[in-house]
Amino acid sequence: MSATKPSAGTKVRASETLSESARTILVADDSRTVLRLIERTLRDVGYRVVVADDGRKAVDLALEVKPDLIILDINMPELDGYGVCHELLASNSWNGKTPVIFLTSSDAPHLETLGHQLGAFLSKPTEPDLLLDTIASLLRRHVRTA
């Protein structure tokens, strides 16, 4: 399964990304290595990053922090990525338009569709530039529709 790619013409310049420094991104993954790599990549370009190592913590942090975007693994302990989405979307205090990037090694056919509906789907491992381009594209689109 191929990763969803951002729309054409969405190449992100470092200065453009740095202007997003007030943006908060929640990263939820049970792999400490993945969390550290993504956190470093996002912080290096100016995003505020909040991390969760399981789905239950991801829901709690999302409802508390209200991130601008979520990067979510599907297979996590306590509550999987589907459960995280279900609980957030069922909450009256959650903005259902907040984009979600499913970043997972799962290759279930429905992930492309789910990613398209809620944000994007990227296969693990993914290149940092593709991740940053996808984030920038989704945040720009979210600002226009919010």
C-alpha positions in Angstrom: 0.0 0.0 0.0 1.4 3.4 -0.9 1.4 6.4 1.3 -0.9 9.2 0.7 1.0 12.2 -0.7 0.1 15.8 -0.1 -1.4 17.7 -3.0 0.9 19.1 -5.7 2.6 22.3 -4.9 2.7 21.8 -1.2 6.5 21.8 -0.8 7.3 23.4 2.5 10.1 25.8 3.0 11.8 25.9 6.5 10.7 29.5 7.0 7.1 28.6 6.2 7.1 25.8 8.7 8.8 27.9 11.4 5.9 30.4 11.1 3.7 27.5 12.4 5.6 27.4 15.7 2.4 28.1 17.7 0.9 24.8 16.3 0.7 21.8 18.6 0.9 18.3 17.4 0.1 15.2 19.4 2.1 12.1 18.4 0.8 8.8 19.7 2.9 5.6 19.1 4.0 2.8 21.4 7.5 2.8 19.9 9.8 5.0 21.9 12.1 5.2 18.9 9.4 6.4 16.6 8.2 8.9 19.2 11.7 10.3 19.6 12.4 10.6 15.9 9.1 12.3 15.1 9.3 14.6 18.1 12.8 15.7 17.1 11.8 16.2 13.5 8.8 18.3 14.4 10.5 20.4 17.1 13.4 21.1 14.8 11.0 23.0 12.5 9.2 24.8 15.3 6.2 22.8 16.2 5.1 22.2 19.9 5.0 18.5 20.4 3.1 16.4 22.9 3.7 12.6 23.0 1.7 9.6 24.2 2.9 6.0 24.2 -0.6 4.4 24.3 -4.1 5.2 23.0 -5.6 6.0 26.4 -3.0 8.6 27.1 -3.5 10.0 23.6 -7.2 10.5 24.2 -6.6 12.2 27.6 -3.9 14.5 26.2 -5.9 15.3 23.1 -8.9 16.4 25.2 -6.7 18.4 27.5 -4.3 20.0 25.1 -6.6 20.3 22.0 -3.8 19.8 19.4 -3.9 21.3 15.9 -3.1 17.9 14.4 -2.6 14.3 15.6 -0.1 11.7 14.3 -1.5 8.3 15.3 -0.3 4.8 15.2 -3.0 2.2 14.8 -1.6 -0.7 16.9 -1.1 0.6 20.4 -1.7 -0.8 23.9 -4.6 0.2 26.1 -6.6 1.6 23.2 -5.8 1.3 19.5 -5.8 4.1 17.0 -9.4 3.3 15.9 -10.5 3.5 19.5 -8.7 6.9 19.9 -10.6 8.3 16.9 -13.9 6.9 18.1 -13.6 8.3 21.6 -12.4 11.7 20.4 -15.2 12.0 17.8 -17.8 10.9 20.4 -16.6 13.7 22.8 -18.6 16.9 22.8 -15.4 18.8 23.7 -13.5 17.6 20.6 -13.3 19.5 17.3 -14.0 16.7 14.8 -12.3 18.7 12.0 -8.8 18.3 13.7 -6.7 16.4 11.1 -5.3 13.0 11.9 -2.3 11.4 10.2 -2.4 7.6 10.5 1.3 6.7 10.6 1.4 2.9 10.8 3.0 -0.2 9.4 -0.4 -1.8 9.0 -1.5 -2.2 5.5 -5.2 -2.8 5.7 -7.0 -1.6 2.6 -9.4 0.7 4.4 -6.6 2.9 5.9 -6.3 4.9 2.6 -10.0 5.7 2.9 -9.9 6.4 6.6 -6.8 8.6 6.2 -8.5 10.5 3.4 -11.6 11.1 5.5 -9.8 12.2 8.7 -6.5 13.6 7.3 -3.9 11.3 5.7 -2.3 7.9 5.9 1.4 7.4 5.7 3.2 4.0 5.8 6.0 3.4 8.3 8.8 4.1 7.8 8.2 7.4 6.2 10.6 10.1 5.1 10.7 13.2 7.3 10.1 15.5 4.4 6.9 13.7 3.4 5.7 13.8 6.9 6.4 17.6 7.2 4.8 18.3 3.8 1.7 16.3 4.8 1.4 18.2 8.1 1.8 21.6 6.5 -0.8 20.7 3.9 -3.3 19.4 6.4 -2.8 22.4 8.7 -3.3 24.9 5.8 -6.5 23.0 4.8 -7.7 22.9 8.4 -7.3 26.7 8.8 -9.4 27.3 5.7 -12.2 25.0 6.9 -12.2 25.9 10.6 
